[in-house]
Amino acid sequence: MPFQYLLTNLVVDVPGAQGAVFVDPEGEAVDFVARRTTPYELKLEGAYHGIFLRRAGQLARLVGAGDLTRVTIGGRKMQAMGLVLRAGYYLVLVMEPGSPRAVAAAAMLRTAEALNQEIP
């Protein structure tokens, strides 16, 4: 299944979504869909969110919380939700601050399931 199709569906399914990016273990965008953000901003957010996911995952394991699966960062102008995928890949969704997190989380899980089937 093409990544563009999956990412587009994710952005369409989440009210207020500004873009989604599928990122490899090195922090490079594999593919992305930008609605109200520039491709550069979206790729940059994906790379930095990946760093945060890895560091937060290390901290979670250190304190005995187990493996990290998802992190949401909210601000006054935007929020970003990152989801860990297989083999070090991850998915990042950038949204408006008022976007429903529960809807976003459910849509991201559906997208992650499909992406995980495509990761070698």
Secondary structure as GFF3:
##gff-version 3
##sequence-region A 1 120
A	DSSP	alpha_helix	3	13	.	.	.	ID=ss1
A	DSSP	beta_strand	17	23	.	.	.	ID=ss2
A	DSSP	beta_strand	29	34	.	.	.	ID=ss3
A	DSSP	alpha_helix	39	62	.	.	.	ID=ss4
A	DSSP	beta_strand	70	74	.	.	.	ID=ss5
A	DSSP	beta_strand	79	84	.	.	.	ID=ss6
A	DSSP	three_ten_helix	86	88	.	.	.	ID=ss7
A	DSSP	beta_strand	90	95	.	.	.	ID=ss8
A	DSSP	alpha_helix	101	118	.	.	.	ID=ss9
###
